[in-house]
Amino acid sequence: MSFNFINQDDCLDLIKRETGHFANTLDVIFPDWKHDARDKAELSLKHSVVAKAPTVDATLTLDDAAITDLLDWLERNDQWKVNLSIEAILKHQFGASSVDHSALAKEVESLSATFEHLANALLDEAGVSSSGTLMKKVQAYWNTSTEVHGILKTQYPLVSTKTATRANQLAAIAALTSSGPNIDVARTILGAVLYRNDGLHNGMASWSETDLHEAARIFLTAMMFCRKNLFVSPPSP
């Protein structure tokens, strides 16, 4: 016996043909899903990211306008993973079961991958190569920001857990100093790459709920800083 597999696009096309609906299938079945997901994403970014965002140079300050810009940009590029991951995290957070915890970890892992996908898209938009490791990509993306780029270049060992624990690396990142105003931008980017690398290689299912929420906050904060930097100090090819 053999199985013939079809990809997601083919599957959606079959559904559209059977139902006669050639618009986005989710829009047909759940006409308000985009609006609801957008509302949840906006509120989460406002309370979990902007309200807790570090003090940085005024040009990179995260605010409600930065939320709108990021979500609008993601929608224009048909990238709904951020909205959907936030919606799933809200559903499973504080759940008492192991299933809820596993589902929460899975969504935070998804956010870590989305952070890299966002970096790829921003580099492509700026006309810069998006090849290499995630650390290479963020170094390239911030290459015209002297302070942030310098820290990312010199402190790259802090994003690995091969010779130190994640907790020790996070402590080392927090202890970094700089004479410029954007040290916390660099700390956020380093933290996001560290969380992503540790999660990718060792999994996140064993992380505490507190650690998972902090990782999600760092990923989202890094996304917002990266998006805003495209207008402030875009990378040079």
C-alpha positions in Angstrom: 0.0 0.0 0.0 1.3 3.5 -0.8 0.3 6.9 0.3 0.2 10.0 -2.0 0.9 13.1 0.1 -0.1 16.6 -0.9 1.3 19.9 0.4 -0.7 22.4 2.4 -1.3 24.7 -0.6 -2.7 21.8 -2.7 -4.9 20.8 0.3 -6.3 24.3 0.6 -6.9 24.5 -3.1 -9.0 21.3 -3.0 -11.0 22.7 -0.1 -11.6 25.9 -2.0 -12.8 24.0 -5.1 -15.1 21.8 -3.1 -16.7 24.7 -1.2 -16.6 27.2 -4.0 -14.7 29.7 -1.8 -11.5 30.9 -3.4 -10.6 33.4 -0.7 -8.4 32.4 2.2 -10.1 29.4 3.7 -9.7 30.5 7.3 -11.3 33.9 6.3 -14.4 32.0 5.0 -14.7 29.6 8.0 -13.7 32.1 10.7 -14.4 35.6 9.2 -13.2 37.4 12.4 -10.0 35.3 13.1 -7.6 37.9 11.7 -9.2 40.7 13.7 -9.3 38.7 16.9 -5.7 37.5 16.5 -4.5 41.0 15.8 -6.2 42.4 18.9 -4.6 39.7 21.1 -1.2 40.4 19.5 -1.5 44.1 20.1 -2.5 43.8 23.7 0.2 41.3 24.4 2.9 43.4 22.8 1.7 46.4 24.6 1.7 44.8 28.1 4.5 42.3 27.8 6.9 44.1 25.5 6.4 47.9 25.3 5.5 48.2 29.0 8.7 46.4 30.0 10.9 47.7 27.2 14.4 48.9 28.3 15.4 52.6 28.0 17.2 53.1 24.8 18.0 55.9 22.3 14.8 57.8 21.4 15.0 56.6 17.8 14.7 53.0 18.8 12.2 53.4 21.7 9.4 50.9 21.5 5.9 52.3 21.6 2.4 51.7 20.4 3.3 53.0 16.9 6.1 50.4 16.7 3.5 47.7 17.5 1.3 48.9 14.7 4.2 49.1 12.3 5.4 45.5 13.1 2.0 43.9 12.9 1.1 45.8 9.7 4.4 44.7 8.1 3.9 41.1 9.1 0.4 41.1 7.6 1.6 42.7 4.4 4.1 39.9 4.1 1.4 37.3 5.0 3.3 36.2 8.1 0.8 35.2 10.8 3.0 33.1 13.0 3.5 35.8 15.6 -0.2 36.4 16.0 -1.0 32.7 16.1 1.8 31.9 18.5 0.7 34.7 20.9 -2.9 33.4 20.7 -1.8 29.9 21.5 0.5 31.0 24.4 -2.4 32.9 25.9 -4.5 29.8 25.7 -2.0 27.5 27.4 -0.3 29.8 29.9 -0.8 28.9 33.5 -2.4 25.6 32.5 -1.8 22.9 35.2 -1.4 20.0 32.8 1.7 18.6 31.2 -0.1 19.0 27.9 -0.5 22.7 28.4 3.1 23.1 29.3 4.3 21.1 26.2 2.0 23.2 24.0 3.4 26.4 25.6 7.0 25.3 25.0 6.1 24.4 21.4 4.7 27.9 20.7 7.8 29.6 22.2 10.0 27.4 20.0 7.9 28.5 17.1 8.5 32.2 18.1 12.2 31.5 18.2 12.1 30.2 14.6 9.9 33.2 13.6 12.5 35.5 14.9 15.0 34.1 12.4 12.4 34.2 9.6 11.8 37.9 10.5 15.6 38.6 10.4 15.8 36.9 7.0 12.9 39.0 5.6 14.4 42.3 7.0 17.8 41.5 5.5 16.2 40.7 2.2 14.2 43.9 2.2 17.4 45.8 2.9 19.3 44.1 0.1 21.7 42.3 2.4 22.5 38.5 2.3 20.5 36.5 4.8 22.9 33.5 4.7 24.7 32.0 7.6 23.8 31.3 11.2 21.3 33.4 13.1 24.2 35.2 14.9 25.8 36.0 11.6 22.4 37.4 10.4 21.9 39.7 13.3 25.5 40.9 13.2 24.9 41.7 9.5 21.6 43.4 10.2 23.0 45.8 12.8 26.2 46.5 10.9 25.6 50.2 10.6 24.9 50.6 14.4 28.4 51.1 15.8 27.4 50.3 19.4 25.1 47.4 18.9 27.2 45.8 16.1 30.4 46.1 18.1 28.8 44.2 21.1 27.3 41.5 18.8 30.7 41.0 17.2 32.8 40.8 20.4 30.3 39.0 22.6 29.2 36.2 20.3 30.4 33.5 22.6 27.6 34.4 25.0 24.9 32.9 22.7 26.2 29.3 23.1 25.6 26.8 25.9 28.4 24.5 24.9 30.7 25.6 27.7 28.3 27.4 30.1 24.7 27.1 31.2 21.9 29.3 29.8 21.5 30.9 33.3 25.2 31.8 33.4 25.2 33.2 29.9 22.1 35.3 30.6 23.9 36.6 33.7 26.9 37.5 31.6 24.7 39.3 29.1 23.0 41.2 31.8 26.4 42.3 33.2 27.6 43.8 29.9 28.3 47.5 29.9 28.6 50.2 27.3 29.1 53.9 27.1 26.3 54.2 24.5 22.5 54.3 25.0 21.7 51.0 23.3 23.4 48.4 25.5 19.9 46.9 26.2 19.2 46.5 22.5 22.4 44.5 22.2 21.5 42.5 25.4 18.1 41.8 23.9 19.5 40.5 20.6 22.1 38.4 22.4 19.4 37.0 24.7 17.1 36.1 21.8 19.9 34.2 20.0 20.9 32.4 23.2 17.4 31.3 24.0 16.9 30.2 20.4 20.1 28.3 20.2 19.5 26.5 23.5 16.0 25.7 22.6 16.9 24.5 19.2 19.6 22.1 20.4 18.3 21.1 23.8 14.5 21.7 23.5 12.3 23.9 25.7 9.9 21.3 27.2 12.0 21.1 30.4 12.1 24.9 30.9 10.0 26.4 33.6 6.9 28.4 32.7 8.7 31.5 33.9 11.6 30.9 31.6 9.3 30.2 28.7 7.4 33.5 29.2 10.7 35.4 29.5 12.0 33.8 26.3 8.8 34.7 24.5 9.1 38.3 25.7 12.7 38.5 24.6 11.9 37.1 21.1 9.1 39.6 20.6 11.2 42.5 21.9 14.1 41.6 19.6 11.6 41.5 16.7 10.4 45.0 17.5 13.9 46.4 17.8 15.0 44.8 14.5 11.9 46.1 12.6 12.4 49.6 14.0 16.1 49.6 13.1 15.2 49.3 9.4 14.2 53.0 9.6 16.8 54.2 12.0 20.0 52.5 10.9 19.4 50.1 8.0 22.1 47.6 7.3 24.6 48.2 4.5 25.1 45.5 1.8 
